Amino acid sequence: MFCGHELPDGLRKHEKLPEPILTPSTKAEKGNHDISVSREEILAMGRISAEDFDEAARYAMALFSHGQKVCAERGLILVDTKYEFGKTQDGKIVVIDEIHTPDSSRFWYADSYPQRFDAGEDPESFDKEYVRRWLAGQGFKGDGPVPPIPDDVKVEASRRYIQACDEIRGTAFVPDQSDPLPRIAKNLGIGET
């Protein structure tokens, strides 16, 4: 059982589930880890109504389905992702964080997945695991100060993010080097700051 879902017996590491599942979590205080919970557990906490939860769940499943479709067209597998939802003052459920980026999602290459899965190997991927693996190699487990990250690791992480952007969108990334504040204000529809 995981987050209220009974998973089939005999699943292997990196094996596709029969269907996508929702795995809600609580938002932990800074420095603590989020806790995965079931729908029933999160409703029992009184943090969200059943109606709001179900609406956010519908949005999450629709976003994930669309993301999988777009990724499949690009030769990618959208493995899993995280969506964060909030509620506007007028009661509307909205997405409040990024969608389908290497920070919020895991992506595998579809063409090499079957062979690597059959061989018991980790799938070929691009995601934030690159930096996480480097940090783990330094003995960092997420607690305490982050060790200094060398420039070559930062450059490689940036290269991977640009490659991810290109592959997910299907177009080349072109950095916008204009002043970000007017761009952000325009994109948020709030006028210039």
C-alpha positions in Angstrom: 0.0 0.0 0.0 1.3 3.5 -0.8 -0.8 6.6 -0.3 -4.0 4.6 -0.1 -3.2 2.6 -3.3 -2.7 -1.1 -3.3 0.2 -1.8 -5.7 0.4 -5.0 -7.6 2.7 -7.7 -6.2 5.9 -8.4 -8.1 6.6 -4.9 -9.4 10.3 -4.4 -10.4 12.3 -1.2 -9.9 11.4 1.3 -12.7 8.4 -0.8 -13.9 5.5 1.2 -15.2 2.4 1.1 -13.0 -0.8 -0.2 -14.5 -2.2 3.3 -14.3 -1.1 6.7 -12.8 -1.8 7.1 -9.1 -2.0 10.3 -6.9 0.4 10.4 -4.0 -0.5 13.5 -2.0 1.9 14.8 0.6 1.8 17.4 3.3 3.9 20.5 3.0 6.6 20.3 5.7 8.1 23.2 7.5 11.4 24.4 6.1 14.1 21.8 6.8 11.7 18.9 7.3 10.6 16.4 4.7 7.1 16.3 3.2 5.0 13.2 4.3 3.2 11.1 1.7 -0.4 10.5 2.7 -3.6 9.0 1.3 -6.7 11.0 0.3 -8.4 9.8 3.4 -5.5 10.9 5.7 -5.2 14.3 4.2 -9.0 14.9 4.5 -8.8 13.7 8.1 -6.2 16.4 8.8 -8.8 19.0 7.9 -6.4 20.9 5.6 -8.6 20.6 2.5 -12.2 19.7 1.7 -13.1 16.6 -0.3 -14.5 18.8 -3.1 -11.2 20.8 -3.3 -9.1 17.7 -3.1 -11.0 16.0 -5.9 -10.8 19.1 -8.1 -7.1 19.3 -7.6 -6.8 15.6 -8.3 -8.7 16.0 -11.6 -6.3 18.8 -12.6 -3.3 16.8 -11.6 -4.4 13.8 -13.6 -5.3 15.9 -16.7 -1.9 17.7 -16.5 0.0 14.4 -16.1 -1.9 12.8 -19.0 -1.2 15.8 -21.3 2.4 15.9 -20.1 2.9 12.2 -20.9 1.4 12.7 -24.4 3.6 15.6 -25.2 6.7 13.8 -23.9 5.9 10.6 -25.8 5.8 12.7 -29.0 9.3 13.8 -28.1 10.6 10.3 -27.4 10.5 10.8 -23.6 8.7 9.1 -20.8 7.2 11.5 -18.1 7.7 9.1 -15.2 6.3 11.1 -12.3 5.9 14.6 -11.2 4.9 16.9 -8.5 2.2 19.6 -8.7 1.5 22.2 -6.1 -2.0 23.6 -5.8 -3.3 26.6 -3.9 -6.6 28.4 -3.6 -7.3 32.0 -4.7 -9.2 34.4 -2.5 -12.3 33.7 -4.5 -12.0 29.9 -4.0 -10.5 28.8 -7.3 -8.0 25.9 -7.2 -4.9 26.9 -9.1 -1.4 25.5 -9.8 1.1 27.5 -7.8 4.5 26.1 -9.0 6.3 24.9 -12.1 4.9 22.2 -14.3 7.0 19.4 -15.9 10.5 20.7 -15.3 13.5 18.7 -14.2 13.0 20.1 -10.7 9.4 18.7 -10.4 9.5 15.7 -12.7 11.5 12.7 -13.8 12.0 12.0 -17.5 13.4 8.9 -19.1 14.4 8.3 -22.8 11.8 6.0 -24.4 14.1 4.4 -26.9 16.5 3.0 -24.3 14.0 2.2 -21.6 13.0 -1.3 -22.6 16.6 -2.6 -23.0 17.8 -1.0 -19.8 14.7 -2.2 -17.8 15.2 -5.8 -19.1 18.8 -5.7 -18.1 17.9 -4.4 -14.6 19.7 -1.1 -15.2 18.6 2.4 -14.3 16.8 4.2 -17.2 18.7 6.8 -19.1 17.3 10.1 -17.7 17.6 13.8 -17.3 16.4 15.4 -14.1 17.6 17.0 -11.0 19.1 13.7 -9.9 22.4 14.8 -11.5 23.1 17.4 -8.8 21.5 15.2 -6.1 23.8 12.3 -7.1 26.8 14.6 -6.9 25.8 15.8 -3.5 25.2 12.3 -2.3 28.7 11.4 -3.5 30.0 14.2 -1.2 28.2 12.6 1.7 25.4 15.2 1.8 22.0 13.7 2.7 19.9 16.8 2.8 20.6 18.0 6.3 23.0 20.8 7.3 24.8 23.2 5.0 25.1 22.2 1.3 28.7 21.6 0.3 30.2 24.1 -2.2 29.3 23.0 -5.7 32.2 23.3 -8.2 31.7 25.3 -11.4 32.0 22.2 -13.6 29.0 20.6 -11.8 27.0 23.9 -12.1 27.9 24.2 -15.8 26.9 20.5 -16.4 23.6 21.0 -14.5 22.9 24.1 -16.7 23.7 22.2 -19.9 21.3 19.4 -18.8 18.5 21.9 -18.0 18.9 23.5 -21.5 18.9 20.1 -23.1 15.8 19.1 -21.1 14.1 22.4 -22.2 14.9 21.7 -25.8 13.7 18.1 -25.7 10.5 18.7 -23.7 9.4 21.7 -25.7 10.7 20.4 -29.1 12.4 23.8 -29.8 15.8 25.3 -29.0 16.1 27.2 -25.8 17.0 30.9 -26.4 17.9 32.8 -23.2 16.1 36.1 -22.7 18.7 38.4 -21.2 16.4 41.4 -20.8 15.6 42.8 -17.4 13.6 40.1 -15.7 11.3 42.3 -13.5 9.3 43.8 -16.4 9.1 40.4 -18.0 7.8 38.8 -14.9 5.3 41.5 -14.3 4.1 41.3 -17.9 3.8 37.5 -17.7 1.8 37.8 -14.5 -0.4 40.5 -16.0 0.3 43.0 -13.3 2.0 45.8 -15.3 5.6 47.0 -14.8 7.1 47.0 -11.3 
